[in-house]
Amino acid sequence: MRPGLTWRKADASERRAVSAVEERLQMTRTIAIVGAGHAGVQAAASLRDEGFDGRIALIGEERDLPYHKPPLSKTFIKDAQARPQVLRAENFYAAQGIDLLFGETVDTLDLAGRRLVFGDGSTLGFDAAILATGARPRPLPLEGATVSGLVALRTLADAALIRDLAPQAGNVVIIGGGFIGLEIAATLAALGSRITVVEAQDRLLARVVAPAVSAHVAARLRALGIRVLTGVTVSRLESAAGRVEAVLLSSGERLPADMAVVGIGVLPNQELAAAAGIATGNGIRVDAGMRSSVPDILAIGDVASYRHFMTGADARLESVQNATDQARLAARTLTGREESYAAVPWFWSDIGDMKLQMVGLTGGGDRHVLLGDPAENKFSVVHFLGDRFLGIESVNRPADHMLGRRMLGEGFAPGFSLFQAGPEAVKAAYDAFKAGKASSTAP
Ligand SMILES: Cc1cc2nc3c(=O)[nH]c(=O)nc-3n(C[C@H](O)[C@H](O)[C@H](O)COP(=O)(O)OP(=O)(O)OC[C@H]3O[C@@H](n4cnc5c(N)ncnc54)[C@H](O)[C@@H]3O)c2cc1C
């Protein structure tokens, strides 16, 4: 056993009860969870919820008690007093008999020996493992991209660094117009920094929202005094004494920068699995039960890539919802349920005075209905492929978002013309659908 790891000891009667449960559910005895972020922590909790009474070891390379990531770019960096919001209180882990190895990096997944190998050569045996290793910021593919003042945001330590640098950062360049970059842009602008956002695509959030939403977000950011440049790339960084000083653009412009934030997407932390011979692509490949190509090794969260039930295409989603729902399913898989992942995808982002909420997978839609009014900073774009409802993107219209979640969750598929009649008509049709469902299932 790995030194310093204390398994919860069971007395004789507990041991009898445990072996009865193990026999009944054919449970695995030791489950190692690699990665203690949103997915890993939920997996540990869900294993207990599902009745798993064996050993759970939760391993994470960060030393902090696992925390919520979304507030880092929204509230944490603007408030010097803000504390991280922990996912579970410290005593939760002890109460649930979850062994914690924080500040530890798993270097090798030894499949033949059924053990994890740590940097210092020590090992931890397992019967099944869940890989919840998340993702890391994609580095800027430029020479000299390691100077200080050039930062990316993924962890609490990253957020603390940005928070420390912000008061002295009069000029900030945000490289990448995705959710995290734009959240930081709005947050730092509110603190008084001069912000320029540099986006290579011809619009912000190009990969994830409709053009109407992109245009709206760009206009509101500009109204906050943020410069938004699209269709330009960073060609070079200028630095002095190891600190970033300016960002040079493909347009020839030189942007002075006391801090430059790189937000150009993430790379899945799949190397551990790939080195063990587990199938990877853009992430660790998993089936609908979250099993990798090695059945007792599961993968969940930002690192997991799977055939999506809504589109039939491969997907690797980066959201709290995806991480926690996959964790719940992985726990069910490991406790003997044969279920398929079918959770409705949803996401949110707070950018300045805009709460963006997305439900469904809206890419590839060819027809759209606009609900509400962008001029009021409250509207939704409903996406269709032909007459097939794909999902909704909302700005400050939470009721549309919630209706979309409920409809997709229950398999109600409103057509294009129904949505054109407005949300009240959709809601009435959905209520009728639910009433019909209830009466057809009534005894
Ligand atoms: C700043 C920020 C804001 C966000 N805002 C939103 C939002 O508003 N809404 C939303 O839905 N999502 C948001 N997200 C995305 C969301 O946080 C992620 O989708 C979620 O964290 C994924 O969970 P995960 O457990 O898969 O990965 P992570 O939470 O990244 O956890 C993975 C953990 O594994 C550890 N690890 C990796 N390799 C090893 C190893 N070999 N050994 C040990 N430990 C290892 C990592 O250190 C990390 O702690 C945001 C993310 C960030 C960074």
The ligand as an SDF file (V2000), in Angstrom:
LIG
                    3D

 53 58  0  0  0  0  0  0  0  0999 V2000
  -11.8440   29.7280  -15.2740 C   0  0  0  0  0  0  0  0  0  0  0  0
  -12.8510   28.7040  -15.6940 C   0  0  0  0  0  0  0  0  0  0  0  0
  -14.1930   29.0630  -15.7790 C   0  0  0  0  0  0  0  0  0  0  0  0
  -15.1380   28.1250  -16.1600 C   0  0  0  0  0  0  0  0  0  0  0  0
  -16.4450   28.4940  -16.2200 N   0  0  0  0  0  0  0  0  0  0  0  0
  -17.3850   27.5700  -16.5090 C   0  0  0  0  0  0  0  0  0  0  0  0
  -18.7580   27.9070  -16.5070 C   0  0  0  0  0  0  0  0  0  0  0  0
  -19.1280   29.0510  -16.2870 O   0  0  0  0  0  0  0  0  0  0  0  0
  -19.6580   26.9240  -16.7560 N   0  0  0  0  0  0  0  0  0  0  0  0
  -19.2870   25.6310  -17.0050 C   0  0  0  0  0  0  0  0  0  0  0  0
  -20.1480   24.7630  -17.2090 O   0  0  0  0  0  0  0  0  0  0  0  0
  -17.9790   25.2850  -17.0470 N   0  0  0  0  0  0  0  0  0  0  0  0
  -17.0260   26.2190  -16.8030 C   0  0  0  0  0  0  0  0  0  0  0  0
  -15.7150   25.8790  -16.8220 N   0  0  0  0  0  0  0  0  0  0  0  0
  -15.3440   24.5270  -17.2440 C   0  0  0  0  0  0  0  0  0  0  0  0
  -15.3930   23.5530  -16.1000 C   0  0  0  0  0  0  0  0  0  0  0  0
  -14.7410   24.0810  -14.9780 O   0  0  0  0  0  0  0  0  0  0  0  0
  -14.7330   22.2480  -16.5440 C   0  0  0  0  0  0  0  0  0  0  0  0
  -15.5230   21.7210  -17.5880 O   0  0  0  0  0  0  0  0  0  0  0  0
  -14.6370   21.2650  -15.3900 C   0  0  0  0  0  0  0  0  0  0  0  0
  -13.7330   21.7540  -14.4320 O   0  0  0  0  0  0  0  0  0  0  0  0
  -14.1840   19.8990  -15.8840 C   0  0  0  0  0  0  0  0  0  0  0  0
  -14.0140   19.0640  -14.7900 O   0  0  0  0  0  0  0  0  0  0  0  0
  -12.9220   17.9100  -14.8040 P   0  0  0  0  0  0  0  0  0  0  0  0
  -12.9940   17.2800  -13.4510 O   0  0  0  0  0  0  0  0  0  0  0  0
  -13.0750   17.0920  -16.0010 O   0  0  0  0  0  0  0  0  0  0  0  0
  -11.5160   18.6640  -14.9430 O   0  0  0  0  0  0  0  0  0  0  0  0
  -10.7860   19.5930  -13.8870 P   0  0  0  0  0  0  0  0  0  0  0  0
  -11.7920   20.3210  -13.0670 O   0  0  0  0  0  0  0  0  0  0  0  0
   -9.7890   20.3700  -14.6440 O   0  0  0  0  0  0  0  0  0  0  0  0
  -10.0300   18.5920  -12.9210 O   0  0  0  0  0  0  0  0  0  0  0  0
   -8.9820   17.7540  -13.3540 C   0  0  0  0  0  0  0  0  0  0  0  0
   -7.9930   17.6010  -12.2320 C   0  0  0  0  0  0  0  0  0  0  0  0
   -7.1210   16.5140  -12.5200 O   0  0  0  0  0  0  0  0  0  0  0  0
   -5.8220   16.8470  -12.0840 C   0  0  0  0  0  0  0  0  0  0  0  0
   -4.8470   15.9830  -12.7800 N   0  0  0  0  0  0  0  0  0  0  0  0
   -4.5840   15.9570  -14.1010 C   0  0  0  0  0  0  0  0  0  0  0  0
   -3.6390   15.0150  -14.3760 N   0  0  0  0  0  0  0  0  0  0  0  0
   -3.3180   14.4340  -13.2060 C   0  0  0  0  0  0  0  0  0  0  0  0
   -2.4070   13.3990  -12.8240 C   0  0  0  0  0  0  0  0  0  0  0  0
   -1.6630   12.7560  -13.7200 N   0  0  0  0  0  0  0  0  0  0  0  0
   -2.3120   13.0600  -11.5200 N   0  0  0  0  0  0  0  0  0  0  0  0
   -3.0810   13.6930  -10.6030 C   0  0  0  0  0  0  0  0  0  0  0  0
   -3.9650   14.6830  -10.8980 N   0  0  0  0  0  0  0  0  0  0  0  0
   -4.0930   15.0360  -12.1730 C   0  0  0  0  0  0  0  0  0  0  0  0
   -5.7140   18.3190  -12.4490 C   0  0  0  0  0  0  0  0  0  0  0  0
   -4.6920   18.9360  -11.7190 O   0  0  0  0  0  0  0  0  0  0  0  0
   -7.1060   18.8250  -12.0470 C   0  0  0  0  0  0  0  0  0  0  0  0
   -7.1420   19.2490  -10.7250 O   0  0  0  0  0  0  0  0  0  0  0  0
  -14.7320   26.8030  -16.4620 C   0  0  0  0  0  0  0  0  0  0  0  0
  -13.3830   26.4490  -16.3880 C   0  0  0  0  0  0  0  0  0  0  0  0
  -12.4500   27.3850  -15.9980 C   0  0  0  0  0  0  0  0  0  0  0  0
  -10.9960   26.9890  -15.9200 C   0  0  0  0  0  0  0  0  0  0  0  0
  1  2  1  0
  2  3  1  0
  2 52  2  0
  3  4  2  0
  4  5  1  0
  4 50  1  0
  5  6  2  0
  6  7  1  0
  6 13  1  0
  7  8  2  0
  7  9  1  0
  9 10  1  0
 10 11  2  0
 10 12  1  0
 12 13  2  0
 13 14  1  0
 14 15  1  0
 14 50  1  0
 15 16  1  0
 16 17  1  0
 16 18  1  0
 18 19  1  0
 18 20  1  0
 20 21  1  0
 20 22  1  0
 22 23  1  0
 23 24  1  0
 24 25  2  0
 24 26  1  0
 24 27  1  0
 27 28  1  0
 28 29  2  0
 28 30  1  0
 28 31  1  0
 31 32  1  0
 32 33  1  0
 33 34  1  0
 33 48  1  0
 34 35  1  0
 35 36  1  0
 35 46  1  0
 36 37  1  0
 36 45  1  0
 37 38  2  0
 38 39  1  0
 39 40  1  0
 39 45  2  0
 40 41  1  0
 40 42  2  0
 42 43  1  0
 43 44  2  0
 44 45  1  0
 46 47  1  0
 46 48  1  0
 48 49  1  0
 50 51  2  0
 51 52  1  0
 52 53  1  0
M  END
$$$$
